[in-house]
Amino acid sequence: MANITLKNIPDNLYNRLKEAANLHHRSINSELIYCLERTLMPTRKSPEEYIANAQTIRKRVKAKKLSIKEIQDFKNQGPP
């Protein structure tokens, strides 16, 4: 495993990293590795996961369901 040294980290960035580490009960080093992994090595979601996420969000949003005709009418109107 490689070692790395970071220099000249802005105070506000370091403080946010430290807060996140405390919140997640991790060391600053472990939090930084976690952040780098999420950014540089994101996991791919399956279509089922995207559908489940969309359904969860849809349950939280209080909006009228549109019919296919209403959607098509909006599309045909073009941009405002």
Secondary structure, 3 states (H helix, E strand, C coil): CCCCCCCCCCHHHHHHHHHHHHHCCCCHHHHHHHHHHHHHCCCCCCHHHHHHHHHHHHHHCCCCCCCHHHHHHHHHHCCC
